[in-house]
Every structure is written in C-alpha cells, then in structure tokens.
Amino acid sequence: MTASQPPTTADELRGAGLRVTAARVALLETVRHGDHLGVEAIASGVRERVGHISLQAVYDALHALTTAGLIRRIEPAGSPARFEGRVGDNHHHVLCRSCGAVADVDCAVGDAPCLTASDDHGFAIDEAEVIYWGLCPDCSTVSSS
C-alpha cells in the first residue's frame, strides 16, 4: 500500500489489532454499505458474500469490530441494536416511531460531545448520544391522510 492509496478493509482490521478473516471483511463491508442494519440483515449480507456463517459468529464479530471502533452500535429504546460504519464523529440519529427508519443527524453545535451536561457529577464526559423521535416523511403522509 502506498501513501496515496486508501487503506483496505483488511488493513483497517490489522490496524485495529484484529485478525483478518473473510467473515470480518464481509461484515465490515456489509455494515458500511448498509443503512443502520440490524443483526439479521447483517448476517444475511455476510452470507451473500462468504456463504454460511452462524449468528453467534456474527454477534462475536460485531462485538470485536465495535470494541475496536471500526463500527458503531446504536440501541434506541424499544428497538433492536443496529450497526453503522460512521464512527468517530459523535453524530446523532432520528428514528421514525412508525416504520423504524433511521437517519444520521450531525451534531447540533460544536465539537464532541456536542452537548454540555448541566451537571457532569464529576464524570469526564467524552460522548453524548441524542436520539430524535418522530415520523418519517412517508409515515407523516400516511398518518395525515
């Protein structure tokens, strides 16, 4: 790899101290090309790329990639966990109460953690997670009809 070439998925895994496997490469690519995917959708995407993989192996790989900071897990109240490839910028999300659609929302103000707690109780806060809830345009149209 030269300085002008972007790192490959395998390079990113190695750089994070993870062993490079076909399943991990496929999983990372599936998450990055998806849109806030759940575990079942990720498993399906990985299977399309590499064949059979157990759901437990998907969970294990998701945990390893999340811990390494290569993907991000979001877990909105009342919803199953979802995963995304946008990491490191402390962005937020908007969720549709009706259909479950999820979209990214950039930070409202300033640098991470974007929000300043009124009382940090002595914590060294480094991240703020905000989830906006409402109805997506499609569901808003249906509910107003």
Secondary structure, DSSP 8 states (H G I E B T S, - for coil): --TTS---HHHHHHHTT----HHHHHHHHHHHHSSSB-HHHHHHHHHHHHS---HHHHHHHHHHHHHTTSSEEE--TTS--EEES--SS--EEEEETTT--EEEE--SSSSTTSS--S--TT--------EEEE--HHHHHHHH-
